Every structure is written in structure tokens, then in C-alpha cells.
Amino acid sequence: MASELVAREERDLAWHRRKGRIRDGEFQGLPVLHFDDNEHSGFFYKSRTRKTGICLHYTEGYLGGDISYLTRHDYKVSVPFLIGQSGKIVQLFDPDYWSYHLGRGAIGGNTRGSKALIGIELNSVGHIEKSGDLMFTYWGNEYCRATETNYYTKLRSAYRGYEYYAAFTALQYKSLNALLDALCDKYDIPRRFLNLSTRFEPFARSEEAAKFRGISSHVNYRSTGKRDIGPAFEWHRIGAN
């Protein structure tokens, strides 16, 4: 249930702590949980690349599973930052480095974009479905009651096939804002957003994707197969018009 997600996160984080996989730390003065597990390595490339933007994602899962998925040994699909429902920031690797996070066929190139864009994943179950008086995750778990509208957003019209999406928490927006401030300052990335008319659409050309400097999301690089981070996200809460 959505009301139990933060408590579930705390249990998941406690498990990872017991395994010695995470420890308290900081990034640019922000409190973070550093992932530090020699048994789970090789999920990113230790080569420094120039950063020109930030790409927002959501995970479609629970935090404990997100950490495990994004740190698979030698898989090379990950992001440096993951933000839980409680607002806790998990730093999986140094954002100077890179890992694949856009996917095959990404507009502007998966390798080019993954190197240039700092990926941030927000924990979320993603799109949800209504059945009677209940809302369910796409994998069939009960998420909340239909009357608990604080836990989800109903769009005026379906976006990429779905009209219901899990809501992000106030603490996630707060932490994301702080992290964006830190990253934009460190890497001289303008806090610029795509216009509302194009914010939820893929870039029309590879050249556009390569040229854009600022904050975008996964859907801008994938015409199909992805819905993150879409119109259910409250963009005004991170400074977009």
C-alpha cells in the first residue's frame, strides 16, 4: 500500500546497511547514502565525461529492489542518484563517471547521451491501473484506494497509454530541488527546462537532443517504451513554468 512505502523503504535500507552496502555520506554538502559494495561493482564506467544536462527518470519499483537493479554486477545500466519516497538520496557512484541510462535507439545516441547527462531516478511505482475501488501497480500489487487521491494523479487524457500515475512525495521534490542546485552548480548546467509544448515529447532530431543544455526527462529521448517522467510530475515544483 502507498501509505506503507516509506516504512518499507526504511526496512530495505536497514537490510542494505546490514549487508554493508550503504553508508552515510555527503555530496556537495547534501546528506546522502553512499552505495559501497565490492561484490556489486562494474555497473558504471570509471571514465570522466563532460556533463551538459540532467535527465530525470522514475524507477517503477520499490527502493530496495531499485538499488539492487541499478547495481547489477557488470551490467552497466545505472544512474548516480536515486531518491526515495522519504526524500533520502542514495548515491550509487560519482556523477563525474557514467553508465547507460537512456536505452537503445535513444534520440541523440544512447552512448553520447548517457555520457553527457546525469541521470536521477525517483522511486515510484509508475503508472497504475484502477479496478473497482482500488488502484493497482502494473505488476498487480494493491497500491491504494481510489478515494486516496493524494497518492496518485489522474491525467485529463492518457499519456503513452495510461491515465493514472503514482504521485511523488513532497520530500522527493525537496530533495530533488537541492540535488539539482548542487549538480547545476558543480557542472555549470543551466537550470533550464523544455517548453511546456515539447516537455513530454521526444526531441524531433538527434541534433536537438545533443544541443540541449538543461534538465530533461527520459521521454525526451525515447519515442516509445518509456513514460518517465511525464506530465504527472509537478514540474513547477522544481522551477519549470
Secondary structure in CASP SS format (residue, H / E / C, confidence):
PFRMAT SS
TARGET T0000
AUTHOR 0000-0000-0000
METHOD secondary structure of the structure
MODEL  1
M C 1.00
A H 1.00
S H 1.00
E H 1.00
L H 1.00
V H 1.00
A H 1.00
R H 1.00
E H 1.00
E H 1.00
R H 1.00
D H 1.00
L H 1.00
A H 1.00
W H 1.00
H H 1.00
R H 1.00
R H 1.00
K C 1.00
G C 1.00
R C 1.00
I E 1.00
R E 1.00
D E 1.00
G E 1.00
E E 1.00
F E 1.00
Q C 1.00
G C 1.00
L E 1.00
P E 1.00
V E 1.00
L E 1.00
H E 1.00
F E 1.00
D C 1.00
D C 1.00
N C 1.00
E C 1.00
H C 1.00
S C 1.00
G C 1.00
F C 1.00
F C 1.00
Y E 1.00
K C 1.00
S C 1.00
R C 1.00
T C 1.00
R C 1.00
K C 1.00
T C 1.00
G E 1.00
I E 1.00
C E 1.00
L E 1.00
H E 1.00
Y E 1.00
T C 1.00
E C 1.00
G C 1.00
Y C 1.00
L H 1.00
G H 1.00
G H 1.00
D H 1.00
I H 1.00
S H 1.00
Y H 1.00
L H 1.00
T C 1.00
R C 1.00
H C 1.00
D C 1.00
Y C 1.00
K C 1.00
V E 1.00
S C 1.00
V C 1.00
P C 1.00
F E 1.00
L E 1.00
I E 1.00
G C 1.00
Q C 1.00
S C 1.00
G C 1.00
K C 1.00
I E 1.00
V E 1.00
Q E 1.00
L C 1.00
F C 1.00
D C 1.00
P C 1.00
D C 1.00
Y C 1.00
W E 1.00
S C 1.00
Y E 1.00
H C 1.00
L C 1.00
G C 1.00
R C 1.00
G C 1.00
A C 1.00
I C 1.00
G C 1.00
G C 1.00
N H 1.00
T H 1.00
R H 1.00
G H 1.00
S H 1.00
K H 1.00
A H 1.00
L E 1.00
I E 1.00
G E 1.00
I E 1.00
E E 1.00
L E 1.00
N C 1.00
S C 1.00
V C 1.00
G C 1.00
H E 1.00
I E 1.00
E E 1.00
K E 1.00
S E 1.00
G C 1.00
D C 1.00
L E 1.00
M E 1.00
F E 1.00
T E 1.00
Y C 1.00
W C 1.00
G C 1.00
N C 1.00
E E 1.00
Y E 1.00
C E 1.00
R E 1.00
A C 1.00
T C 1.00
E C 1.00
T H 1.00
N H 1.00
Y H 1.00
Y E 1.00
T E 1.00
K E 1.00
L E 1.00
R E 1.00
S E 1.00
A E 1.00
Y E 1.00
R C 1.00
G C 1.00
Y E 1.00
E E 1.00
Y E 1.00
Y E 1.00
A E 1.00
A C 1.00
F C 1.00
T C 1.00
A H 1.00
L H 1.00
Q H 1.00
Y H 1.00
K H 1.00
S H 1.00
L H 1.00
N H 1.00
A H 1.00
L H 1.00
L H 1.00
D H 1.00
A H 1.00
L H 1.00
C H 1.00
D H 1.00
K H 1.00
Y H 1.00
D C 1.00
I C 1.00
P C 1.00
R C 1.00
R C 1.00
F E 1.00
L C 1.00
N C 1.00
L C 1.00
S C 1.00
T C 1.00
R C 1.00
F C 1.00
E C 1.00
P C 1.00
F C 1.00
A C 1.00
R C 1.00
S H 1.00
E H 1.00
E H 1.00
A H 1.00
A H 1.00
K H 1.00
F C 1.00
R C 1.00
G E 1.00
I E 1.00
S E 1.00
S E 1.00
H H 1.00
V H 1.00
N H 1.00
Y C 1.00
R C 1.00
S C 1.00
T C 1.00
G C 1.00
K C 1.00
R C 1.00
D C 1.00
I C 1.00
G C 1.00
P C 1.00
A C 1.00
F C 1.00
E C 1.00
W H 1.00
H H 1.00
R H 1.00
I H 1.00
G C 1.00
A C 1.00
N C 1.00
END
